[in-house]
Amino acid sequence: MELQSLTAISPIDGRYRNQLQQLDEYFSEYALIKYRVWIEIEYFLFLADARLFKLPAKARAGVKAIAENFSLEDAATIKETEKITNHDVKAVEYFIKSKLETLQLQDLKEWVHFGLTSQDINNTSIPLSWKQAMEFEYLPALLNLTNNLHSLATEWKDISLLARTHGQPASPTKLGKEIMVFVERLKNQVELLVQVPYSAKFGGATGNFNAHYIAYPKKNWLQLGNQFVESLGLQRQQFTTQIEHYDNLAAHFDALKRINTILIDLCRDIWTYISMDYFKQKTKKGEIGSSAMPHKVNPIDFENAEGNLGMASAILEHLAGKLPISRLQRDLTDSTVLRNIGVPFAHIILAIRSIEKGLGKLVLNEKKIQDDLEANWAVVAEAIQTILRRENYPNPYEALKELTRGKAAIDKKAIHSFIRSLKISSELKKELLAITPSNYTGKTPDY
């Protein structure tokens, strides 16, 4: 069968293609070839600027256009050449050389890929595509989600909420604050993530500029290599084998895993609040929640997000563990693995969109939240015993424990009856009687 959305093996290129198609600009086979051409052209122009050869000024625009106007048809031409060469980067080199011949620059074509090995191109192309995908797709998506959460936290700032530790009723909190927990966690991890450089390898067959120095021993190729890689917005690793050691790329993957874990935690909390009826969900006409139970509105967006984040983290775990390991100066195991970095990336983007969709469906059920608070007056026992401690009342913790621990129903009446039975001043009783599950919520920073 011809490849289309219905015949694709991966749901990324099948079921979810319409939501993820923009990512083919960074992670497809076409994209990899495009970035390779871009690097080769930039290097060719860099050598001209370094005065290794003279490029006519009027020819410069034509050379740049090889990369700027790169098309699917050009990529297909390169793939046809690859069938003969059985080498993907060499096919790119031949393509550019043929373009130079068209521009009447055949005398300069041996400056294409001068002194390089394939990994000088791959280990700049892939980090560059990863960097741009992170900056143009991932970070904006995560920032939008974080801002959305912050807006909801502000909207729900004054909603008192029964907290649950170990699944049991605990000291009340504010719904907005609980959302801010995730806002802070995400922001902290993004701050760590952006500190990790986007690094590249560029130094010839085994990382020492052997061919460069044998041809031009008086040129400072270390400096030139640094300048070229930095001109791409990347950081050149100074000591490498034939390939980049991928430690920083692995650090990116580990950072994404941590962020995924936070988002899974968010999904499970929201899912649980929905199951507790703290949130209703907006319905869409024509949608079906269950094939058997017509009443159901399932929290599928958070479930889908959790599944996609889990898939992404599983793949990122392998990428982070595999890529930094290579036998001696090079083995080929990184090549196949690197071609899959777009897979977890796509799952993450899909998950973020699902979370945003799910958040947009939430409708706060304040009555249910308030009913749960009223049904759990035992949670103010902490407040009462703490104030009694302040007043040096004998054994306050034990007294409240005897009253509340394991009891089926401790309501307002029981708590107030206990307070009134205490041998304390009327002013102190008034202070204790003013405490409710709704106002015993502590204090958090402004947001």
C-alpha angles and dihedrals in degrees: 000000000000115000112261136136092281095049099041114118094213119060087220090070093030125034095016099035095112090056096046107031094111089068091070086080088070110025112027125100087254090054093050091052091046092053091047091054090047092053093045092051093046090050092048090052091044091056089050090051088049087057097242087131137000118254114192109243092231090055095055096082091051092052092049089049090063088071099029094053097039110147143186088258090056090050090050089052090053091049090054090053090048089060087065101037095038083211121101100201093045088054088056090051092052091048092055092045090054089051090052090053088054088053090051090248097119091129089065100044095100088066087070108103089359112186093347137127123213093260092060085066098037094045091054098037096052097044089048093050090046091049093051093046090051093047099041101033117014104040094044090048092049092044091052091050092048091049090049090053090048090053091051090047089054092047092051096038095119099040108116112216135190106243121217125208116183084001091294128115110274140171108318122255139180122269091223092054091051089055090047088059088069093042091056094044093051093047092049092052093047089054089055093044096054091054091066110094124231099238133193141190118231119158116101134265098336101010099268103097088242096160093041095053095043089055098040109016094171094058117096096233094172090060093041091050091051092048093050096049092044089051086063091054093253134115117240117225108228100208116041143142119227088302138044110264092231095217093133092044088052088051088055090051092049090049091052089050091055091049089048089054091053091050091049088052089052092049092051093048093050090044089053093048088052091050088051089053092242086127130038119199128232112243128221120218112255096018120126123212098190133010089221106028112055095190096063126111102182124203089237097149092063091042092051090048092051091051094048093046089051091051091049094049093049091055093042088053090059093044093050092047099042107040099062090057121080129153112253110309096348147340126181100240092101093060098069092037094052091055088066101056090102091061099070089037090058093047089053094050089049090050094050091052091049091052092050090049091050093048089052090058096053119115115186115237099204094173093060091046091051093045090055091051091051091048092056109055089147088082091074089063089090090056094048096048091046092054090046089052088053089055092047092243110171117261098340095165092054092047092053092043090055090050100046117017113111094348116145099223126018106170135173091273093055093048094047092046089054092049092050091051093058119105095235136115121286090242091057091047089053090052092051094044090056092064115100134169088251098054099035092088105118124216134294133181118278116266 
